[in-house]
Amino acid sequence: MDDAGPRTDFSFCCGAATEVLKFGPTRLHSGHQLLFLIVPGNPGVVGFYRTFMQTLYSMFGCCHPVWAVSHAGHCEPPHSMDMVEDNFSAAKRDVFGLNGQIEHKLAFIRRHVPRETSLVLVGHSIGCYIILDIMKRNPKLKIIKAVLLFPTIERMAETPQGKVMTPVLCHMRYLAYLAVFLLSLLPAALQEGLIRLAFSSIRSLDGAVVQPTVALLSGDCAVNAMYMGGQEMRTVMERDNITIEKNIDKLLFYYGASDHWCPVQYYHDIKQDFPRGNFRLCENRFRHAFVLDAGGDVARMLFKWLRGDKLCPGPSTCLTVTFTLEPCMYLQHAAQSRSEEAGLQLSASNTGRP
């Protein structure tokens, strides 16, 4: 695949298979001033965010790399790659659990993001909880903005959807495992047909989410997602007000108007507790799983917010381009080629964060 286009990389991080979807440069060095890093919801399958990422990358004139890192084990690795490097080590670390996923993201940033590179973190659902914990555990990270979309950061088990899913994820998980196993035995074409049938009520379904959903039925991926979900129901209770207060100027919260994972009352509560905060309530009827049909719309909305805050330079300060993907990719490829030539002179000691 051309380096200028979207690229998917697989590697082990914290001993678990990890998928990274990248728009823009596939490797960063100290010359890269800004990275958009997407921390997904659960399931943490990066393919769900392709349209969202593509639109965001294009809207910023292909100036800033946009990456999404999967949750540990929330991917279908190549046949030559196991889900974990060492079963005993993975179990000891509980890498597929919620705490393990937070440590997984911190390890990814240390390994792949130079300390000079500023970060705009974009979290979705439980990814918002993970981002807040990242900010608490490593306050020295150069995070200039954290956008929390449909944030599940408190009282998850008490929400309408939480009341339904808590018994399933915490007490009947193994029955769900059996159902996933049986689905995984079906031919891929039949799986895809069933998925399209399940999504048939969504008028503007993004076709890009179908294949990642098929991959989710591979077995281990879905099992890891359900295991993590069970921990979410037990762990995500009290809102981390201390971390929010310390980082209030960096945070932007976006709540759904009819979100069964995060009721509107949670929006009113947090807005009352933090009058200085940037809290927004959806006026566009986006669903919690916005990636299914509104990834592009949410990305365009996010672009307007960040341009308004003047945190991220847009295309007028980077390159003069039209906002279509192919010209952007062409210019990115040319810039990347020049960068690679200059990169031959860079010191090999230029590694990630300590």
Wavefront OBJ file of the C-alpha trace (Angstrom):
o trace
v 0.000 0.000 0.000
v 1.201 3.521 -0.767
v 2.671 5.127 2.362
v 0.533 8.218 1.756
v -2.700 6.264 2.112
v -4.193 4.582 5.167
v -2.016 1.823 6.502
v -2.639 -0.884 9.072
v 0.225 -2.142 11.211
v 0.222 -5.094 13.603
v 2.662 -5.522 16.467
v 2.864 -6.717 20.043
v 2.379 -4.097 22.735
v 2.459 -5.218 26.379
v 2.675 -8.713 24.920
v -0.703 -8.524 23.145
v -1.595 -8.221 19.471
v -2.290 -4.590 18.601
v -3.598 -3.048 15.393
v -2.813 0.563 14.467
v -4.615 2.354 11.653
v -2.609 5.292 10.318
v -3.389 8.201 8.048
v -0.257 10.162 7.235
v 3.282 9.263 8.293
v 3.624 5.702 9.535
v 6.557 6.610 11.787
v 7.046 9.751 13.821
v 10.195 11.686 14.610
v 10.837 14.868 16.568
v 9.945 16.963 13.511
v 6.307 15.902 13.740
v 4.696 18.593 15.864
v 1.248 17.119 16.315
v -0.461 13.720 16.353
v -4.165 12.961 16.562
v -4.468 9.693 18.481
v -7.833 7.926 18.608
v -8.585 5.777 21.666
v -11.609 3.659 20.699
v -14.607 2.450 22.600
v -15.363 -1.202 23.201
v -14.976 -3.159 20.970
v -11.726 -1.332 20.318
v -11.518 -2.272 16.639
v -9.782 0.535 14.724
v -11.491 -0.280 11.426
v -14.721 1.175 12.809
v -13.064 4.620 12.824
v -11.732 4.631 9.253
v -14.229 7.146 7.830
v -13.952 9.366 10.911
v -10.141 9.377 10.655
v -10.054 9.831 6.893
v -12.337 12.858 7.123
v -10.392 14.409 10.001
v -7.090 13.902 8.189
v -8.471 15.438 5.007
v -10.099 18.401 6.779
v -6.744 19.400 8.257
v -5.222 19.361 4.781
v -3.335 16.115 5.404
v -0.950 18.127 7.576
v -1.189 16.098 10.788
v -1.000 12.313 11.186
v -4.147 10.668 12.512
v -3.659 7.303 14.198
v -5.971 4.916 16.008
v -4.608 2.229 18.327
v -6.762 -0.798 19.014
v -7.288 -2.182 22.466
v -5.004 -5.078 23.285
v -6.401 -8.188 21.626
v -9.249 -6.337 19.876
v -8.072 -7.255 16.411
v -7.667 -10.159 14.039
v -3.888 -10.505 13.702
v -2.236 -12.019 10.620
v -2.018 -15.809 10.494
v 1.698 -15.593 11.280
v 0.976 -13.765 14.547
v -0.571 -15.080 17.770
v -2.927 -13.030 19.931
v -0.323 -12.933 22.737
v 3.427 -13.401 22.871
v 3.304 -15.345 26.123
v 0.095 -16.658 27.694
v 1.439 -16.672 31.253
v 2.702 -13.096 31.045
v -0.540 -11.858 29.475
v -2.602 -13.483 32.219
v -0.346 -12.103 34.959
v -0.610 -8.563 33.564
v -4.333 -8.968 32.852
v -3.573 -7.121 29.635
v -7.122 -7.623 28.299
v -8.698 -6.107 31.416
v -9.504 -2.414 31.814
v -6.385 -1.543 33.793
v -4.266 -3.548 31.366
v -5.748 -1.583 28.465
v -4.775 1.720 30.122
v -1.199 0.513 30.615
v -1.271 -0.722 27.014
v -2.006 2.812 25.725
v 0.691 4.363 27.905
v 3.209 1.813 26.612
v 2.180 2.512 23.008
v 2.716 6.256 23.445
v 6.112 5.739 25.096
v 7.240 3.483 22.273
v 5.871 5.277 19.223
v 5.405 8.977 19.987
v 8.444 11.263 20.415
v 8.305 13.381 23.540
v 8.474 16.557 21.425
v 5.258 15.686 19.583
v 2.081 17.280 20.929
v -0.947 15.038 21.297
v -4.607 15.610 20.583
v -6.309 12.602 22.144
v -9.766 11.696 20.875
v -11.643 9.200 22.995
v -14.921 7.452 22.335
v -17.048 5.844 25.046
v -14.745 3.860 27.383
v -11.821 5.395 25.480
v -12.675 8.617 27.338
v -12.217 6.870 30.685
v -8.881 5.524 29.460
v -7.750 8.995 28.383
v -8.548 10.507 31.778
v -6.540 7.739 33.429
v -3.648 8.332 31.016
v -3.631 11.997 32.026
v -3.643 11.006 35.700
v -0.905 8.391 35.451
v 1.447 10.432 33.262
v 0.730 14.164 33.687
v 3.987 15.007 31.869
v 2.649 13.862 28.500
v 2.417 16.724 26.019
v -1.358 16.575 25.643
v -2.719 19.860 24.310
v -6.330 18.703 23.950
v -8.459 15.711 24.836
v -11.812 15.365 23.098
v -14.167 12.960 24.862
v -17.001 11.767 22.628
v -20.010 10.124 24.296
v -17.966 9.612 27.472
v -18.641 6.608 29.695
v -16.665 7.866 32.665
v -19.052 7.194 35.553
v -21.821 4.911 36.842
v -21.850 2.662 33.799
v -23.768 -0.177 35.434
v -26.529 2.264 36.462
v -27.258 3.439 32.908
v -30.175 1.954 30.930
v -27.792 -0.018 28.712
v -25.598 -0.920 31.665
v -28.533 -2.492 33.491
v -29.101 -4.743 30.491
v -25.487 -5.610 29.775
v -24.139 -6.041 33.323
v -25.804 -9.445 33.850
v -24.708 -10.568 30.392
v -21.095 -9.430 30.721
v -20.586 -10.282 34.383
v -22.679 -13.425 34.911
v -23.533 -14.940 31.530
v -20.380 -14.129 29.611
v -19.566 -17.743 28.832
v -22.940 -18.242 27.148
v -22.138 -15.226 24.994
v -18.755 -16.794 24.217
v -20.561 -19.882 22.921
v -22.773 -17.792 20.648
v -19.733 -15.990 19.224
v -17.944 -19.300 18.691
v -20.878 -20.697 16.728
v -21.046 -17.547 14.587
v -17.326 -17.791 13.905
v -17.863 -21.194 12.287
v -20.083 -19.731 9.569
v -18.635 -18.850 6.146
v -17.457 -15.237 5.897
v -20.073 -14.406 3.255
v -22.866 -15.625 5.527
v -21.414 -13.695 8.469
v -21.378 -10.533 6.368
v -24.970 -11.135 5.306
v -26.107 -11.535 8.912
v -24.270 -8.363 9.912
v -25.869 -6.361 7.118
v -29.237 -7.735 8.194
v -28.562 -6.681 11.799
v -27.654 -3.185 10.572
v -30.539 -2.951 8.093
v -32.433 -0.448 10.247
v -29.564 2.065 9.876
v -30.424 3.998 6.716
v -27.019 5.593 6.157
v -24.837 2.718 7.296
v -21.153 3.309 6.599
v -20.093 0.304 4.531
v -16.589 0.579 5.964
v -17.776 -0.842 9.316
v -19.041 -4.147 7.932
v -15.684 -5.875 7.465
v -14.376 -4.882 10.932
v -17.579 -6.332 12.381
v -16.937 -9.605 10.541
v -13.397 -9.627 11.969
v -14.867 -9.092 15.427
v -16.592 -12.463 15.112
v -13.259 -14.235 14.742
v -13.606 -15.508 18.305
v -10.763 -14.235 20.472
v -11.420 -10.612 19.560
v -15.041 -10.697 20.726
v -14.127 -12.697 23.836
v -11.520 -10.093 24.806
v -14.032 -7.298 24.238
v -16.641 -8.958 26.465
v -14.070 -9.651 29.180
v -13.080 -5.979 29.186
v -16.753 -4.970 29.191
v -17.411 -6.999 32.323
v -14.637 -5.132 34.119
v -16.027 -1.811 32.916
v -19.366 -2.538 34.597
v -17.619 -3.243 37.905
v -14.918 -0.549 37.735
v -16.382 2.587 36.153
v -18.295 3.971 39.102
v -17.240 7.363 40.447
v -16.267 10.187 38.107
v -12.592 11.187 38.463
v -13.230 14.789 39.452
v -9.641 15.412 40.551
v -8.183 14.603 37.122
v -10.939 16.568 35.381
v -10.283 19.624 37.546
v -6.522 19.468 36.941
v -6.997 19.277 33.170
v -10.230 21.211 32.706
v -8.719 23.638 30.175
v -7.594 20.746 27.958
v -10.835 18.775 28.006
v -13.814 18.930 25.676
v -16.795 16.706 26.458
v -19.505 15.803 23.956
v -22.605 14.075 25.317
v -25.381 12.383 23.362
v -28.942 13.642 23.668
v -30.377 10.107 23.773
v -27.418 7.991 24.867
v -28.379 4.860 26.797
v -24.770 4.440 27.948
v -24.512 8.005 29.212
v -27.824 9.650 30.151
v -28.366 13.385 29.644
v -28.522 13.775 33.416
v -24.806 12.945 33.527
v -24.210 15.916 31.221
v -26.178 18.251 33.489
v -24.408 16.908 36.595
v -20.880 17.401 35.295
v -21.700 20.794 33.810
v -22.964 21.938 37.193
v -19.888 20.573 38.992
v -17.435 22.231 36.585
v -18.801 25.621 35.451
v -15.521 26.425 33.639
v -15.602 23.258 31.597
v -16.285 22.816 27.889
v -19.339 20.555 27.800
v -21.497 20.146 24.721
v -24.771 18.322 24.191
v -25.476 16.729 20.830
v -27.977 18.596 18.660
v -27.615 16.325 15.627
v -29.223 13.105 16.884
v -25.940 11.192 16.631
v -26.078 7.734 18.179
v -23.564 6.535 20.801
v -21.976 4.299 18.147
v -21.604 7.266 15.800
v -19.092 5.414 13.635
v -21.906 3.324 12.169
v -23.396 6.176 10.171
v -21.956 9.571 11.185
v -18.170 9.220 11.338
v -17.623 11.896 8.700
v -20.116 14.290 10.284
v -18.532 14.000 13.730
v -15.058 14.515 12.245
v -16.175 17.718 10.498
v -17.705 18.935 13.743
v -14.482 18.170 15.601
v -12.496 20.079 12.973
v -14.611 23.189 13.556
v -14.121 22.961 17.321
v -10.359 22.620 17.146
v -9.943 25.288 14.488
v -12.018 27.576 16.675
v -9.684 26.917 19.610
v -6.716 27.655 17.291
v -4.863 24.680 18.736
v -4.349 22.870 15.442
v -3.253 24.767 12.338
v -5.478 23.981 9.385
v -4.709 23.620 5.703
v -4.197 27.345 5.097
v -1.055 27.245 7.238
v 0.231 23.920 5.945
v -0.538 23.343 2.292
v -2.943 24.911 -0.180
v -5.068 21.969 -1.239
v -8.622 21.115 -2.133
v -10.380 18.959 0.440
v -10.534 15.778 -1.544
v -8.610 12.762 -0.442
v -6.583 11.982 -3.567
v -4.841 15.406 -3.892
v -4.182 15.351 -0.160
v -2.625 11.916 -0.390
v -0.482 12.978 -3.356
v 0.885 16.021 -1.544
v 1.413 14.029 1.634
v 3.380 11.446 -0.329
v 5.600 14.157 -1.867
v 6.225 15.758 1.515
v 6.918 12.373 3.047
v 9.471 11.549 0.344
v 11.361 14.758 1.097
v 11.140 13.995 4.786
v 12.557 10.515 4.272
v 15.536 11.925 2.374
v 16.236 14.354 5.182
v 15.629 11.581 7.686
v 18.757 9.768 6.563
v 20.706 12.355 8.499
v 18.736 11.894 11.710
v 20.392 10.204 14.668
v 19.276 6.661 15.337
v 19.022 7.625 18.991
v 15.825 9.582 18.347
v 13.405 7.146 20.011
v 10.047 7.415 21.764
v 9.060 8.797 25.155
v 10.930 7.561 28.232
l 1 2 3 4 5 6 7 8 9 10 11 12 13 14 15 16 17 18 19 20 21 22 23 24 25 26 27 28 29 30 31 32 33 34 35 36 37 38 39 40 41 42 43 44 45 46 47 48 49 50 51 52 53 54 55 56 57 58 59 60 61 62 63 64 65 66 67 68 69 70 71 72 73 74 75 76 77 78 79 80 81 82 83 84 85 86 87 88 89 90 91 92 93 94 95 96 97 98 99 100 101 102 103 104 105 106 107 108 109 110 111 112 113 114 115 116 117 118 119 120 121 122 123 124 125 126 127 128 129 130 131 132 133 134 135 136 137 138 139 140 141 142 143 144 145 146 147 148 149 150 151 152 153 154 155 156 157 158 159 160 161 162 163 164 165 166 167 168 169 170 171 172 173 174 175 176 177 178 179 180 181 182 183 184 185 186 187 188 189 190 191 192 193 194 195 196 197 198 199 200 201 202 203 204 205 206 207 208 209 210 211 212 213 214 215 216 217 218 219 220 221 222 223 224 225 226 227 228 229 230 231 232 233 234 235 236 237 238 239 240 241 242 243 244 245 246 247 248 249 250 251 252 253 254 255 256 257 258 259 260 261 262 263 264 265 266 267 268 269 270 271 272 273 274 275 276 277 278 279 280 281 282 283 284 285 286 287 288 289 290 291 292 293 294 295 296 297 298 299 300 301 302 303 304 305 306 307 308 309 310 311 312 313 314 315 316 317 318 319 320 321 322 323 324 325 326 327 328 329 330 331 332 333 334 335 336 337 338 339 340 341 342 343 344 345 346 347 348 349 350 351 352 353 354
